[in-house]
Amino acid sequence: MIERIDAPADPARALRDAGLEPSSWSAGPHAHFAPHNHARTKRLFVLRGAIKFNGELLTAPAGIRIPAGVAHHADAGDGGVECVEAFE
């Protein structure tokens, strides 16, 4: 199950401080990410804009944790989205 997590003031730094390797990405308005899953748990923070994961809206600043193996899909909001994420 996807869980919401608090977004720190500097998400990339918080991920690095946790020993993880953050990567940033962005997507344009209404970009669609087809259903998929990952072999490792992912932490993701929305830095700007909005995105829906499995229909649940996340608006910056927001964070989620997606456990390994959990299927999910996503759709960027009207203004697109910028995120930073890392695998545990």
Biopython code that builds the backbone (N, CA, C, O; Angstrom):
import numpy as np
from Bio.PDB.StructureBuilder import StructureBuilder

atoms = [
    (1, "MET", "N", (0.832, -1.175, 0.000)),
    (1, "MET", "CA", (0.000, 0.000, 0.000)),
    (1, "MET", "C", (0.886, 1.251, 0.000)),
    (1, "MET", "O", (1.856, 1.337, 0.752)),
    (2, "ILE", "N", (0.543, 2.198, -0.837)),
    (2, "ILE", "CA", (1.267, 3.465, -0.889)),
    (2, "ILE", "C", (0.913, 4.275, 0.346)),
    (2, "ILE", "O", (-0.257, 4.380, 0.715)),
    (3, "GLU", "N", (1.936, 4.850, 0.989)),
    (3, "GLU", "CA", (1.683, 5.663, 2.181)),
    (3, "GLU", "C", (2.235, 7.064, 1.994)),
    (3, "GLU", "O", (3.288, 7.256, 1.386)),
    (4, "ARG", "N", (1.512, 8.039, 2.524)),
    (4, "ARG", "CA", (1.995, 9.418, 2.511)),
    (4, "ARG", "C", (3.060, 9.571, 3.585)),
    (4, "ARG", "O", (2.968, 8.985, 4.664)),
    (5, "ILE", "N", (4.074, 10.374, 3.267)),
    (5, "ILE", "CA", (5.115, 10.697, 4.240)),
    (5, "ILE", "C", (5.322, 12.205, 4.225)),
    (5, "ILE", "O", (5.054, 12.869, 3.223)),
    (6, "ASP", "N", (5.796, 12.736, 5.334)),
    (6, "ASP", "CA", (6.042, 14.171, 5.423)),
    (6, "ASP", "C", (7.159, 14.573, 4.472)),
    (6, "ASP", "O", (8.151, 13.861, 4.312)),
    (7, "ALA", "N", (6.975, 15.729, 3.847)),
    (7, "ALA", "CA", (8.002, 16.260, 2.955)),
    (7, "ALA", "C", (8.930, 17.170, 3.751)),
    (7, "ALA", "O", (8.481, 18.174, 4.303)),
    (8, "PRO", "N", (10.212, 16.837, 3.819)),
    (8, "PRO", "CA", (11.160, 17.698, 4.530)),
    (8, "PRO", "C", (11.402, 18.991, 3.747)),
    (8, "PRO", "O", (11.031, 19.093, 2.578)),
    (9, "ALA", "N", (12.019, 19.965, 4.391)),
    (9, "ALA", "CA", (12.304, 21.246, 3.737)),
    (9, "ALA", "C", (13.192, 21.063, 2.510)),
    (9, "ALA", "O", (13.009, 21.753, 1.507)),
    (10, "ASP", "N", (14.147, 20.145, 2.579)),
    (10, "ASP", "CA", (15.053, 19.859, 1.466)),
    (10, "ASP", "C", (15.037, 18.345, 1.220)),
    (10, "ASP", "O", (15.872, 17.616, 1.757)),
    (11, "PRO", "N", (14.085, 17.879, 0.409)),
    (11, "PRO", "CA", (13.944, 16.431, 0.214)),
    (11, "PRO", "C", (15.193, 15.733, -0.317)),
    (11, "PRO", "O", (15.521, 14.638, 0.142)),
    (12, "ALA", "N", (15.891, 16.333, -1.264)),
    (12, "ALA", "CA", (17.086, 15.681, -1.816)),
    (12, "ALA", "C", (18.138, 15.487, -0.729)),
    (12, "ALA", "O", (18.772, 14.435, -0.649)),
    (13, "ARG", "N", (18.313, 16.489, 0.089)),
    (13, "ARG", "CA", (19.294, 16.376, 1.176)),
    (13, "ARG", "C", (18.866, 15.309, 2.180)),
    (13, "ARG", "O", (19.692, 14.523, 2.644)),
    (14, "ALA", "N", (17.579, 15.282, 2.514)),
    (14, "ALA", "CA", (17.074, 14.284, 3.461)),
    (14, "ALA", "C", (17.299, 12.872, 2.926)),
    (14, "ALA", "O", (17.643, 11.969, 3.689)),
    (15, "LEU", "N", (17.108, 12.678, 1.630)),
    (15, "LEU", "CA", (17.350, 11.361, 1.033)),
    (15, "LEU", "C", (18.830, 10.997, 1.113)),
    (15, "LEU", "O", (19.181, 9.869, 1.460)),
    (16, "ARG", "N", (19.692, 11.955, 0.791)),
    (16, "ARG", "CA", (21.139, 11.700, 0.893)),
    (16, "ARG", "C", (21.542, 11.402, 2.334)),
    (16, "ARG", "O", (22.335, 10.496, 2.590)),
    (17, "ASP", "N", (20.987, 12.175, 3.280)),
    (17, "ASP", "CA", (21.298, 11.962, 4.696)),
    (17, "ASP", "C", (20.860, 10.574, 5.166)),
    (17, "ASP", "O", (21.420, 10.029, 6.117)),
    (18, "ALA", "N", (19.852, 10.003, 4.488)),
    (18, "ALA", "CA", (19.373, 8.657, 4.813)),
    (18, "ALA", "C", (20.205, 7.582, 4.114)),
    (18, "ALA", "O", (19.909, 6.392, 4.222)),
    (19, "GLY", "N", (21.247, 8.009, 3.396)),
    (19, "GLY", "CA", (22.112, 7.059, 2.709)),
    (19, "GLY", "C", (21.593, 6.625, 1.353)),
    (19, "GLY", "O", (22.062, 5.631, 0.799)),
    (20, "LEU", "N", (20.622, 7.361, 0.806)),
    (20, "LEU", "CA", (20.027, 7.019, -0.484)),
    (20, "LEU", "C", (20.584, 7.929, -1.574)),
    (20, "LEU", "O", (21.210, 8.948, -1.284)),
    (21, "GLU", "N", (20.352, 7.553, -2.829)),
    (21, "GLU", "CA", (20.835, 8.322, -3.971)),
    (21, "GLU", "C", (19.656, 8.957, -4.700)),
    (21, "GLU", "O", (19.005, 8.300, -5.512)),
    (22, "PRO", "N", (19.373, 10.237, -4.416)),
    (22, "PRO", "CA", (18.220, 10.883, -5.041)),
    (22, "PRO", "C", (18.434, 11.174, -6.525)),
    (22, "PRO", "O", (19.551, 11.427, -6.975)),
    (23, "SER", "N", (17.343, 11.130, -7.259)),
    (23, "SER", "CA", (17.351, 11.578, -8.650)),
    (23, "SER", "C", (16.105, 12.427, -8.866)),
    (23, "SER", "O", (15.036, 12.142, -8.327)),
    (24, "SER", "N", (16.268, 13.471, -9.663)),
    (24, "SER", "CA", (15.172, 14.401, -9.939)),
    (24, "SER", "C", (14.612, 14.141, -11.325)),
    (24, "SER", "O", (15.327, 13.688, -12.219)),
    (25, "TRP", "N", (13.334, 14.428, -11.497)),
    (25, "TRP", "CA", (12.705, 14.308, -12.803)),
    (25, "TRP", "C", (11.506, 15.243, -12.874)),
    (25, "TRP", "O", (11.008, 15.720, -11.854)),
    (26, "SER", "N", (11.064, 15.491, -14.072)),
    (26, "SER", "CA", (9.874, 16.314, -14.272)),
    (26, "SER", "C", (9.058, 15.732, -15.417)),
    (26, "SER", "O", (9.564, 14.970, -16.241)),
    (27, "ALA", "N", (7.797, 16.105, -15.447)),
    (27, "ALA", "CA", (6.897, 15.657, -16.503)),
    (27, "ALA", "C", (5.941, 16.794, -16.828)),
    (27, "ALA", "O", (5.556, 17.568, -15.952)),
    (28, "GLY", "N", (5.569, 16.882, -18.078)),
    (28, "GLY", "CA", (4.662, 17.928, -18.528)),
    (28, "GLY", "C", (3.225, 17.672, -18.107)),
    (28, "GLY", "O", (2.904, 16.634, -17.529)),
    (29, "PRO", "N", (2.367, 18.640, -18.409)),
    (29, "PRO", "CA", (0.957, 18.519, -18.051)),
    (29, "PRO", "C", (0.343, 17.218, -18.567)),
    (29, "PRO", "O", (0.516, 16.849, -19.729)),
    (30, "HIS", "N", (-0.365, 16.546, -17.694)),
    (30, "HIS", "CA", (-1.142, 15.340, -18.010)),
    (30, "HIS", "C", (-0.306, 14.151, -18.476)),
    (30, "HIS", "O", (-0.845, 13.209, -19.057)),
    (31, "ALA", "N", (1.003, 14.182, -18.228)),
    (31, "ALA", "CA", (1.835, 13.018, -18.575)),
    (31, "ALA", "C", (1.303, 11.797, -17.831)),
    (31, "ALA", "O", (0.931, 11.884, -16.661)),
    (32, "HIS", "N", (1.272, 10.659, -18.522)),
    (32, "HIS", "CA", (0.730, 9.427, -17.938)),
    (32, "HIS", "C", (1.849, 8.401, -17.777)),
    (32, "HIS", "O", (2.656, 8.195, -18.684)),
    (33, "PHE", "N", (1.880, 7.771, -16.623)),
    (33, "PHE", "CA", (2.826, 6.698, -16.341)),
    (33, "PHE", "C", (2.006, 5.428, -16.145)),
    (33, "PHE", "O", (1.276, 5.297, -15.162)),
    (34, "ALA", "N", (2.130, 4.503, -17.077)),
    (34, "ALA", "CA", (1.328, 3.276, -17.079)),
    (34, "ALA", "C", (1.586, 2.446, -15.819)),
    (34, "ALA", "O", (2.623, 2.600, -15.173)),
    (35, "PRO", "N", (0.643, 1.568, -15.471)),
    (35, "PRO", "CA", (0.820, 0.727, -14.286)),
    (35, "PRO", "C", (2.131, -0.063, -14.340)),
    (35, "PRO", "O", (2.492, -0.641, -15.365)),
    (36, "HIS", "N", (2.825, -0.067, -13.210)),
    (36, "HIS", "CA", (4.095, -0.780, -13.093)),
    (36, "HIS", "C", (4.409, -0.969, -11.616)),
    (36, "HIS", "O", (3.675, -0.483, -10.755)),
    (37, "ASN", "N", (5.487, -1.668, -11.324)),
    (37, "ASN", "CA", (5.965, -1.797, -9.946)),
    (37, "ASN", "C", (7.488, -1.812, -9.975)),
    (37, "ASN", "O", (8.106, -1.865, -11.038)),
    (38, "HIS", "N", (8.071, -1.765, -8.792)),
    (38, "HIS", "CA", (9.527, -1.737, -8.673)),
    (38, "HIS", "C", (9.987, -2.846, -7.737)),
    (38, "HIS", "O", (9.248, -3.263, -6.844)),
    (39, "ALA", "N", (11.199, -3.316, -7.944)),
    (39, "ALA", "CA", (11.767, -4.366, -7.095)),
    (39, "ALA", "C", (12.186, -3.826, -5.730)),
    (39, "ALA", "O", (12.356, -4.588, -4.778)),
    (40, "ARG", "N", (12.351, -2.506, -5.642)),
    (40, "ARG", "CA", (12.772, -1.881, -4.380)),
    (40, "ARG", "C", (11.761, -0.812, -3.971)),
    (40, "ARG", "O", (11.056, -0.251, -4.810)),
    (41, "THR", "N", (11.705, -0.543, -2.683)),
    (41, "THR", "CA", (10.823, 0.497, -2.161)),
    (41, "THR", "C", (11.318, 1.862, -2.625)),
    (41, "THR", "O", (12.520, 2.129, -2.638)),
    (42, "LYS", "N", (10.369, 2.726, -3.008)),
    (42, "LYS", "CA", (10.701, 4.060, -3.498)),
    (42, "LYS", "C", (10.132, 5.120, -2.567)),
    (42, "LYS", "O", (8.991, 5.021, -2.116)),
    (43, "ARG", "N", (10.946, 6.141, -2.285)),
    (43, "ARG", "CA", (10.461, 7.359, -1.631)),
    (43, "ARG", "C", (10.434, 8.448, -2.697)),
    (43, "ARG", "O", (11.403, 8.621, -3.436)),
    (44, "LEU", "N", (9.334, 9.176, -2.777)),
    (44, "LEU", "CA", (9.174, 10.214, -3.786)),
    (44, "LEU", "C", (8.607, 11.460, -3.138)),
    (44, "LEU", "O", (7.693, 11.389, -2.317)),
    (45, "PHE", "N", (9.165, 12.618, -3.520)),
    (45, "PHE", "CA", (8.680, 13.903, -3.022)),
    (45, "PHE", "C", (8.325, 14.796, -4.201)),
    (45, "PHE", "O", (9.095, 14.916, -5.154)),
    (46, "VAL", "N", (7.162, 15.416, -4.133)),
    (46, "VAL", "CA", (6.714, 16.370, -5.144)),
    (46, "VAL", "C", (7.267, 17.736, -4.762)),
    (46, "VAL", "O", (6.951, 18.266, -3.698)),
    (47, "LEU", "N", (8.094, 18.302, -5.637)),
    (47, "LEU", "CA", (8.726, 19.593, -5.382)),
    (47, "LEU", "C", (7.916, 20.757, -5.937)),
    (47, "LEU", "O", (7.878, 21.834, -5.344)),
    (48, "ARG", "N", (7.267, 20.537, -7.078)),
    (48, "ARG", "CA", (6.459, 21.556, -7.726)),
    (48, "ARG", "C", (5.345, 20.879, -8.497)),
    (48, "ARG", "O", (5.535, 19.802, -9.062)),
    (49, "GLY", "N", (4.187, 21.509, -8.520)),
    (49, "GLY", "CA", (3.067, 20.990, -9.283)),
    (49, "GLY", "C", (2.310, 19.909, -8.532)),
    (49, "GLY", "O", (2.269, 19.888, -7.302)),
    (50, "ALA", "N", (1.714, 19.012, -9.306)),
    (50, "ALA", "CA", (0.869, 17.975, -8.714)),
    (50, "ALA", "C", (0.902, 16.719, -9.575)),
    (50, "ALA", "O", (1.191, 16.764, -10.771)),
    (51, "ILE", "N", (0.595, 15.592, -8.926)),
    (51, "ILE", "CA", (0.543, 14.303, -9.611)),
    (51, "ILE", "C", (-0.406, 13.397, -8.837)),
    (51, "ILE", "O", (-0.483, 13.466, -7.610)),
    (52, "LYS", "N", (-1.118, 12.556, -9.556)),
    (52, "LYS", "CA", (-1.987, 11.561, -8.923)),
    (52, "LYS", "C", (-1.318, 10.200, -9.025)),
    (52, "LYS", "O", (-0.915, 9.774, -10.108)),
    (53, "PHE", "N", (-1.202, 9.519, -7.885)),
    (53, "PHE", "CA", (-0.736, 8.137, -7.846)),
    (53, "PHE", "C", (-1.928, 7.271, -7.490)),
    (53, "PHE", "O", (-2.526, 7.433, -6.426)),
    (54, "ASN", "N", (-2.278, 6.345, -8.386)),
    (54, "ASN", "CA", (-3.445, 5.481, -8.181)),
    (54, "ASN", "C", (-4.675, 6.304, -7.820)),
    (54, "ASN", "O", (-5.496, 5.887, -7.003)),
    (55, "GLY", "N", (-4.793, 7.484, -8.440)),
    (55, "GLY", "CA", (-5.957, 8.339, -8.248)),
    (55, "GLY", "C", (-5.886, 9.279, -7.067)),
    (55, "GLY", "O", (-6.774, 10.114, -6.900)),
    (56, "GLU", "N", (-4.849, 9.171, -6.232)),
    (56, "GLU", "CA", (-4.717, 10.031, -5.056)),
    (56, "GLU", "C", (-3.824, 11.221, -5.390)),
    (56, "GLU", "O", (-2.664, 11.055, -5.768)),
    (57, "LEU", "N", (-4.380, 12.422, -5.246)),
    (57, "LEU", "CA", (-3.676, 13.646, -5.619)),
    (57, "LEU", "C", (-2.614, 14.032, -4.600)),
    (57, "LEU", "O", (-2.869, 14.075, -3.397)),
    (58, "LEU", "N", (-1.415, 14.311, -5.107)),
    (58, "LEU", "CA", (-0.315, 14.837, -4.300)),
    (58, "LEU", "C", (0.061, 16.192, -4.878)),
    (58, "LEU", "O", (0.393, 16.299, -6.058)),
    (59, "THR", "N", (0.008, 17.218, -4.051)),
    (59, "THR", "CA", (0.366, 18.571, -4.462)),
    (59, "THR", "C", (1.564, 19.018, -3.642)),
    (59, "THR", "O", (1.609, 18.795, -2.432)),
    (60, "ALA", "N", (2.534, 19.646, -4.292)),
    (60, "ALA", "CA", (3.758, 20.081, -3.604)),
    (60, "ALA", "C", (3.434, 21.001, -2.435)),
    (60, "ALA", "O", (2.546, 21.847, -2.536)),
    (61, "PRO", "N", (4.152, 20.840, -1.326)),
    (61, "PRO", "CA", (5.123, 19.786, -1.025)),
    (61, "PRO", "C", (4.418, 18.552, -0.469)),
    (61, "PRO", "O", (3.564, 18.666, 0.411)),
    (62, "ALA", "N", (4.764, 17.407, -0.966)),
    (62, "ALA", "CA", (4.144, 16.162, -0.509)),
    (62, "ALA", "C", (5.116, 15.017, -0.741)),
    (62, "ALA", "O", (6.017, 15.116, -1.575)),
    (63, "GLY", "N", (4.930, 13.934, -0.003)),
    (63, "GLY", "CA", (5.782, 12.773, -0.173)),
    (63, "GLY", "C", (5.000, 11.483, -0.058)),
    (63, "GLY", "O", (3.961, 11.421, 0.599)),
    (64, "ILE", "N", (5.524, 10.442, -0.714)),
    (64, "ILE", "CA", (4.936, 9.109, -0.608)),
    (64, "ILE", "C", (6.056, 8.079, -0.529)),
    (64, "ILE", "O", (7.200, 8.329, -0.907)),
    (65, "ARG", "N", (5.678, 6.922, -0.025)),
    (65, "ARG", "CA", (6.564, 5.760, 0.023)),
    (65, "ARG", "C", (5.814, 4.629, -0.652)),
    (65, "ARG", "O", (4.716, 4.263, -0.232)),
    (66, "ILE", "N", (6.409, 4.077, -1.702)),
    (66, "ILE", "CA", (5.786, 3.000, -2.467)),
    (66, "ILE", "C", (6.579, 1.727, -2.198)),
    (66, "ILE", "O", (7.708, 1.596, -2.671)),
    (67, "PRO", "N", (6.009, 0.786, -1.448)),
    (67, "PRO", "CA", (6.732, -0.446, -1.133)),
    (67, "PRO", "C", (7.073, -1.261, -2.390)),
    (67, "PRO", "O", (6.368, -1.197, -3.397)),
    (68, "ALA", "N", (8.138, -2.004, -2.311)),
    (68, "ALA", "CA", (8.541, -2.882, -3.406)),
    (68, "ALA", "C", (7.382, -3.785, -3.811)),
    (68, "ALA", "O", (6.674, -4.325, -2.961)),
    (69, "GLY", "N", (7.199, -3.940, -5.113)),
    (69, "GLY", "CA", (6.192, -4.847, -5.634)),
    (69, "GLY", "C", (4.788, -4.294, -5.721)),
    (69, "GLY", "O", (3.908, -4.963, -6.263)),
    (70, "VAL", "N", (4.540, -3.092, -5.207)),
    (70, "VAL", "CA", (3.188, -2.522, -5.232)),
    (70, "VAL", "C", (2.936, -1.865, -6.593)),
    (70, "VAL", "O", (3.655, -0.948, -6.988)),
    (71, "ALA", "N", (1.913, -2.339, -7.300)),
    (71, "ALA", "CA", (1.561, -1.770, -8.598)),
    (71, "ALA", "C", (1.008, -0.363, -8.414)),
    (71, "ALA", "O", (0.234, -0.096, -7.494)),
    (72, "HIS", "N", (1.418, 0.530, -9.307)),
    (72, "HIS", "CA", (0.934, 1.903, -9.255)),
    (72, "HIS", "C", (1.008, 2.523, -10.644)),
    (72, "HIS", "O", (1.778, 2.093, -11.502)),
    (73, "HIS", "N", (0.181, 3.546, -10.835)),
    (73, "HIS", "CA", (0.215, 4.346, -12.055)),
    (73, "HIS", "C", (0.117, 5.800, -11.625)),
    (73, "HIS", "O", (-0.255, 6.091, -10.488)),
    (74, "ALA", "N", (0.448, 6.712, -12.527)),
    (74, "ALA", "CA", (0.449, 8.120, -12.150)),
    (74, "ALA", "C", (0.075, 8.996, -13.337)),
    (74, "ALA", "O", (0.277, 8.636, -14.497)),
    (75, "ASP", "N", (-0.482, 10.165, -13.004)),
    (75, "ASP", "CA", (-0.837, 11.172, -13.994)),
    (75, "ASP", "C", (-0.453, 12.540, -13.454)),
    (75, "ASP", "O", (-0.899, 12.937, -12.378)),
    (76, "ALA", "N", (0.383, 13.266, -14.211)),
    (76, "ALA", "CA", (0.782, 14.612, -13.809)),
    (76, "ALA", "C", (-0.414, 15.555, -13.896)),
    (76, "ALA", "O", (-1.349, 15.332, -14.665)),
    (77, "GLY", "N", (-0.360, 16.605, -13.093)),
    (77, "GLY", "CA", (-1.442, 17.581, -13.053)),
    (77, "GLY", "C", (-1.416, 18.549, -14.232)),
    (77, "GLY", "O", (-0.612, 18.411, -15.154)),
    (78, "ASP", "N", (-2.310, 19.527, -14.179)),
    (78, "ASP", "CA", (-2.467, 20.503, -15.258)),
    (78, "ASP", "C", (-1.189, 21.286, -15.551)),
    (78, "ASP", "O", (-0.931, 21.631, -16.705)),
    (79, "GLY", "N", (-0.394, 21.567, -14.535)),
    (79, "GLY", "CA", (0.830, 22.342, -14.713)),
    (79, "GLY", "C", (2.082, 21.496, -14.740)),
    (79, "GLY", "O", (3.186, 22.030, -14.645)),
    (80, "GLY", "N", (1.939, 20.191, -14.868)),
    (80, "GLY", "CA", (3.084, 19.295, -14.823)),
    (80, "GLY", "C", (3.547, 19.062, -13.395)),
    (80, "GLY", "O", (2.865, 19.445, -12.445)),
    (81, "VAL", "N", (4.714, 18.431, -13.245)),
    (81, "VAL", "CA", (5.205, 18.072, -11.917)),
    (81, "VAL", "C", (6.730, 17.972, -11.933)),
    (81, "VAL", "O", (7.329, 17.591, -12.939)),
    (82, "GLU", "N", (7.341, 18.318, -10.812)),
    (82, "GLU", "CA", (8.770, 18.091, -10.589)),
    (82, "GLU", "C", (8.900, 17.290, -9.305)),
    (82, "GLU", "O", (8.278, 17.613, -8.294)),
    (83, "CYS", "N", (9.715, 16.241, -9.352)),
    (83, "CYS", "CA", (9.863, 15.346, -8.206)),
    (83, "CYS", "C", (11.325, 14.995, -7.971)),
    (83, "CYS", "O", (12.174, 15.149, -8.849)),
    (84, "VAL", "N", (11.588, 14.525, -6.773)),
    (84, "VAL", "CA", (12.867, 13.899, -6.454)),
    (84, "VAL", "C", (12.522, 12.578, -5.781)),
    (84, "VAL", "O", (11.582, 12.508, -4.989)),
    (85, "GLU", "N", (13.281, 11.529, -6.095)),
    (85, "GLU", "CA", (12.976, 10.206, -5.569)),
    (85, "GLU", "C", (14.256, 9.433, -5.328)),
    (85, "GLU", "O", (15.329, 9.792, -5.812)),
    (86, "ALA", "N", (14.112, 8.367, -4.570)),
    (86, "ALA", "CA", (15.233, 7.458, -4.336)),
    (86, "ALA", "C", (14.688, 6.094, -3.956)),
    (86, "ALA", "O", (13.615, 5.978, -3.363)),
    (87, "PHE", "N", (15.442, 5.066, -4.308)),
    (87, "PHE", "CA", (15.092, 3.705, -3.915)),
    (87, "PHE", "C", (15.820, 3.353, -2.631)),
    (87, "PHE", "O", (16.988, 3.696, -2.443)),
    (88, "GLU", "N", (15.107, 2.663, -1.751)),
    (88, "GLU", "CA", (15.694, 2.231, -0.477)),
    (88, "GLU", "C", (16.496, 0.962, -0.689)),
    (88, "GLU", "O", (17.074, 0.432, 0.260)),
]
sb = StructureBuilder()
sb.init_structure("model")
sb.init_model(0)
sb.init_chain("A")
sb.init_seg("    ")
for serial, (resi, resn, name, xyz) in enumerate(atoms, 1):
    if name == "N":
        sb.init_residue(resn, " ", resi, " ")
    sb.init_atom(name, np.array(xyz, "f"), 0.0, 1.0, " ", f" {name:<3s}", serial, name[0])
structure = sb.get_structure()
